[in-house]
Amino acid sequence: MLNFITGENRDVQRFGIMCLKELCENKENRSDLFEQTPAQPMLDAVFQLVNSSDPRVRMMAGLTLVALLGESDNKLIMLDAGSLPRMLVFLRSRDPHLRRLAVDCIVHITKLQDIHPLPIAHCHIVRADDVVAAIVEAFGFETDPGLL
């Protein structure tokens, strides 16, 4: 799957991310995904597709990230792989779709109480000043009621 979404052919990328999104929406697949594929290259590839010029690819990549965060163990894996700083960049974007994606993902990531016992290191990451500042900043200039 990783080869498909990182390939040069845009049609192959689109179908690859579509398949990955479908896999991630199934709870059993979602929990096993990072056991089958190293998290960092997979997340790097999905984040790359979030910036695609094809709106369908962007949407599917974003939905894939949100679906991955539906699994508690994946939250920690994604935090360790540096997903939160990327979400903060999206949150500051002028693109409303990227901002909504960021909000959906940040909502999932910040629900770390779903994970027991709560890893203290991850609490500090999520509650860091830059994370809180980015969220407050989004409320300060945003007029999109759905996002708020």
C-alpha positions, 0 to 999 in steps of 0.5 A: 500500500505504501508503494502505491501512495508514494508512487509517481502516478496520480491515479495510482496514488488516488486509488491507493489512498482510497484503499488505505482509507477503507482499511483504516475505517475498519477497526480490526485493520486500523489496529493492525496497520502499524504492525504491518507497516512502519508508522513514520513512512506511512504517516509521512506519505499520508501527510504528503497526500494531504497537500496534494493538488487533487482535492479527492486525494486530500480529502481521503488522506485527511479521512485516513488520518482521522480514522487512524486516530480512532484507535487508542494505540495509534494515537501514541504512535502518531504522537511519537511520529510527530503528527501533532506539529503537522496538525498545528501547521494545518490548523494555521492554514488558510485552507478551510478543509485543512483546518477542519482536518486539523481540528478533527485530528486534534480532537482525537489526539487530545482524548488521551484519557482513552489510553490507560495508563495515561503516559505522562510524556504524551500529556506534556506534548498535547498540553504544550503552550504551542498547541494551546496557542494554536487552538486559541489562535484558530478561535480568534480568526475563524468564522466557520461555525463548524470548525468552532 
